[in-house]
Amino acid sequence: MVGWSRLLLPAAQVVKNRAVMLTPECRSALQQQVRRMGGDHGHHHMTIKPSRFQWDKFKDLLHFYVMIGVIPITALVFYANVFVGPAQLAETPADYEPKHWEYERNPITRFIARYILSSQQQEYEKACHNLFEENEKAQIRLLEEEVRRKMSERNDYQAYYYRPTVAKYHRVSKEAAEELEALRGD
């Protein structure tokens, strides 16, 4: 019950001060707060309002970064379309094999195809390589499965279950044991 009374305290104070808040002086003060500037030189005042700093800063940065990107890209597209222009079809010599980017019409698309994207032949070869690697892994798994099956069937070969150790640590421990044995004199 203590919690409820604590929650209702602000509402009770609003009801208590309601008569004061409904007076015309208070109502006009709540509508617009005004800071009166000194002097009798006319009607000088500053309206008090919440800060717009974050909103203005956001708009400034948005315009700044959009202009950093939009202006150079617009200039590049304008240059490519006006001065370079689209590619024209022409007869190719019999011994000439066109590159993959030379099939594109727009100069920007040609640039992207040449320097950023890989050709269809490269994509095909990468896909074939991935298939080859997966096939090799599958064959190795099948071979390992066959070895395990034969070992469990015959129960005569334990090398598959052998965990190799590094011989360096075995040599170090052997040398330490020999030194202790030499110190003891047995």
CYANA upper distance limits for C-alpha pairs under 8 A (distance plus 0.5 A):
  1 MET  CA      5 SER  CA      6.99
  2 VAL  CA      6 ARG  CA      6.79
  3 GLY  CA      7 LEU  CA      6.83
  4 TRP  CA      8 LEU  CA      6.72
  5 SER  CA      9 LEU  CA      6.73
  7 LEU  CA     11 ALA  CA      8.49
  8 LEU  CA     12 ALA  CA      6.75
  9 LEU  CA     13 GLN  CA      6.86
 10 PRO  CA     14 VAL  CA      6.82
 11 ALA  CA     15 VAL  CA      6.87
 12 ALA  CA     16 LYS  CA      6.67
 13 GLN  CA     17 ASN  CA      6.66
 14 VAL  CA     18 ARG  CA      6.38
 17 ASN  CA     21 MET  CA      6.90
 18 ARG  CA     22 LEU  CA      6.75
 19 ALA  CA     23 THR  CA      7.47
 20 VAL  CA     26 CYS  CA      7.81
 21 MET  CA     26 CYS  CA      6.10
 21 MET  CA     27 ARG  CA      6.99
 22 LEU  CA     26 CYS  CA      7.28
 22 LEU  CA     27 ARG  CA      6.72
 23 THR  CA     27 ARG  CA      6.69
 24 PRO  CA     28 SER  CA      6.62
 25 GLU  CA     29 ALA  CA      6.80
 26 CYS  CA     30 LEU  CA      6.69
 27 ARG  CA     31 GLN  CA      6.83
 28 SER  CA     32 GLN  CA      7.32
 29 ALA  CA     33 GLN  CA      6.41
 32 GLN  CA     47 THR  CA      7.97
 32 GLN  CA     48 ILE  CA      8.26
 33 GLN  CA     47 THR  CA      6.79
 33 GLN  CA     48 ILE  CA      6.14
 33 GLN  CA     49 LYS  CA      8.41
 34 VAL  CA     45 HIS  CA      7.03
 34 VAL  CA     46 MET  CA      6.42
 34 VAL  CA     47 THR  CA      5.24
 34 VAL  CA     48 ILE  CA      6.28
 35 ARG  CA     45 HIS  CA      6.16
 35 ARG  CA     46 MET  CA      5.67
 35 ARG  CA     47 THR  CA      6.71
 35 ARG  CA     48 ILE  CA      7.19
 36 ARG  CA     44 HIS  CA      7.20
 36 ARG  CA     45 HIS  CA      5.24
 36 ARG  CA     46 MET  CA      7.19
 37 MET  CA     44 HIS  CA      6.13
 37 MET  CA     45 HIS  CA      5.80
 37 MET  CA     46 MET  CA      7.80
 38 GLY  CA     44 HIS  CA      8.36
 52 ARG  CA     56 ASP  CA      6.57
 53 PHE  CA     57 LYS  CA      6.47
 54 GLN  CA     58 PHE  CA      6.54
 55 TRP  CA     59 LYS  CA      6.74
 56 ASP  CA     60 ASP  CA      6.62
 57 LYS  CA     61 LEU  CA      6.66
 58 PHE  CA     62 LEU  CA      6.51
 59 LYS  CA     63 HIS  CA      6.59
 60 ASP  CA     64 PHE  CA      6.56
 61 LEU  CA     65 TYR  CA      6.60
 62 LEU  CA     66 VAL  CA      6.49
 63 HIS  CA     67 MET  CA      6.49
 64 PHE  CA     68 ILE  CA      6.72
 65 TYR  CA     69 GLY  CA      6.86
 66 VAL  CA     70 VAL  CA      6.23
 67 MET  CA     71 ILE  CA      6.04
 68 ILE  CA     72 PRO  CA      7.51
 69 GLY  CA     73 ILE  CA      6.82
 70 VAL  CA     74 THR  CA      6.37
 71 ILE  CA     75 ALA  CA      6.67
 72 PRO  CA     76 LEU  CA      6.59
 73 ILE  CA     77 VAL  CA      6.61
 74 THR  CA     78 PHE  CA      6.53
 75 ALA  CA     79 TYR  CA      6.60
 76 LEU  CA     80 ALA  CA      6.60
 77 VAL  CA     81 ASN  CA      6.56
 77 VAL  CA    108 ILE  CA      8.20
 78 PHE  CA     82 VAL  CA      6.36
 79 TYR  CA     83 PHE  CA      5.96
 79 TYR  CA     84 VAL  CA      7.45
 80 ALA  CA     84 VAL  CA      5.52
 80 ALA  CA     85 GLY  CA      6.58
 80 ALA  CA    107 PRO  CA      6.84
 80 ALA  CA    108 ILE  CA      7.48
 81 ASN  CA     85 GLY  CA      5.17
 81 ASN  CA     86 PRO  CA      7.63
 81 ASN  CA    107 PRO  CA      8.34
 84 VAL  CA    107 PRO  CA      7.71
 85 GLY  CA    106 ASN  CA      7.75
 85 GLY  CA    107 PRO  CA      7.56
 86 PRO  CA    105 ARG  CA      5.95
 86 PRO  CA    106 ASN  CA      5.51
 86 PRO  CA    107 PRO  CA      6.94
 87 ALA  CA    104 GLU  CA      8.14
 87 ALA  CA    105 ARG  CA      5.39
 87 ALA  CA    106 ASN  CA      7.00
 87 ALA  CA    107 PRO  CA      7.90
 88 GLN  CA    105 ARG  CA      8.18
 92 THR  CA     96 TYR  CA      7.13
 98 PRO  CA    102 GLU  CA      6.74
 98 PRO  CA    103 TYR  CA      8.19
 99 LYS  CA    103 TYR  CA      8.03
100 HIS  CA    113 ALA  CA      8.25
100 HIS  CA    114 ARG  CA      8.20
100 HIS  CA    119 SER  CA      6.91
101 TRP  CA    110 ARG  CA      5.77
101 TRP  CA    111 PHE  CA      8.13
101 TRP  CA    113 ALA  CA      5.85
101 TRP  CA    114 ARG  CA      5.84
102 GLU  CA    110 ARG  CA      7.23
103 TYR  CA    110 ARG  CA      8.44
104 GLU  CA    109 THR  CA      6.87
104 GLU  CA    110 ARG  CA      5.92
104 GLU  CA    113 ALA  CA      8.48
105 ARG  CA    109 THR  CA      7.80
105 ARG  CA    110 ARG  CA      7.60
106 ASN  CA    110 ARG  CA      6.68
107 PRO  CA    111 PHE  CA      6.67
108 ILE  CA    112 ILE  CA      6.77
109 THR  CA    113 ALA  CA      6.51
110 ARG  CA    114 ARG  CA      6.49
111 PHE  CA    115 TYR  CA      6.51
111 PHE  CA    116 ILE  CA      8.16
112 ILE  CA    116 ILE  CA      5.55
112 ILE  CA    117 LEU  CA      6.70
113 ALA  CA    117 LEU  CA      5.56
113 ALA  CA    118 SER  CA      7.42
113 ALA  CA    119 SER  CA      7.87
114 ARG  CA    118 SER  CA      8.08
118 SER  CA    122 GLN  CA      6.70
118 SER  CA    123 GLU  CA      7.27
119 SER  CA    123 GLU  CA      6.86
120 GLN  CA    124 TYR  CA      6.59
121 GLN  CA    125 GLU  CA      6.66
122 GLN  CA    126 LYS  CA      6.58
123 GLU  CA    127 ALA  CA      6.70
124 TYR  CA    128 CYS  CA      6.70
125 GLU  CA    129 HIS  CA      6.59
126 LYS  CA    130 ASN  CA      6.73
127 ALA  CA    131 LEU  CA      6.77
128 CYS  CA    132 PHE  CA      6.63
129 HIS  CA    133 GLU  CA      6.66
130 ASN  CA    134 GLU  CA      6.69
131 LEU  CA    135 ASN  CA      6.59
132 PHE  CA    136 GLU  CA      6.71
133 GLU  CA    137 LYS  CA      6.77
134 GLU  CA    138 ALA  CA      6.66
135 ASN  CA    139 GLN  CA      6.73
136 GLU  CA    140 ILE  CA      6.73
137 LYS  CA    141 ARG  CA      6.67
138 ALA  CA    142 LEU  CA      6.70
139 GLN  CA    143 LEU  CA      6.66
140 ILE  CA    144 GLU  CA      6.64
141 ARG  CA    145 GLU  CA      6.60
142 LEU  CA    146 GLU  CA      6.66
143 LEU  CA    147 VAL  CA      6.72
144 GLU  CA    148 ARG  CA      6.70
145 GLU  CA    149 ARG  CA      6.62
146 GLU  CA    150 LYS  CA      6.68
147 VAL  CA    151 MET  CA      6.59
148 ARG  CA    152 SER  CA      6.61
148 ARG  CA    160 TYR  CA      8.49
149 ARG  CA    153 GLU  CA      6.51
150 LYS  CA    154 ARG  CA      6.57
151 MET  CA    155 ASN  CA      5.99
151 MET  CA    156 ASP  CA      7.29
151 MET  CA    157 TYR  CA      6.53
151 MET  CA    158 GLN  CA      8.16
158 GLN  CA    162 TYR  CA      7.28
166 VAL  CA    170 HIS  CA      7.80
167 ALA  CA    171 ARG  CA      6.71
168 LYS  CA    172 VAL  CA      6.81
169 TYR  CA    173 SER  CA      6.69
170 HIS  CA    174 LYS  CA      6.58
171 ARG  CA    175 GLU  CA      6.61
172 VAL  CA    176 ALA  CA      6.73
173 SER  CA    177 ALA  CA      6.67
174 LYS  CA    178 GLU  CA      6.72
175 GLU  CA    179 GLU  CA      6.69
176 ALA  CA    180 LEU  CA      6.77
177 ALA  CA    181 GLU  CA      6.64
178 GLU  CA    182 ALA  CA      6.59
179 GLU  CA    183 LEU  CA      6.69
180 LEU  CA    184 ARG  CA      6.71
181 GLU  CA    185 GLY  CA      6.72
181 GLU  CA    186 ASP  CA      7.02
182 ALA  CA    186 ASP  CA      7.76
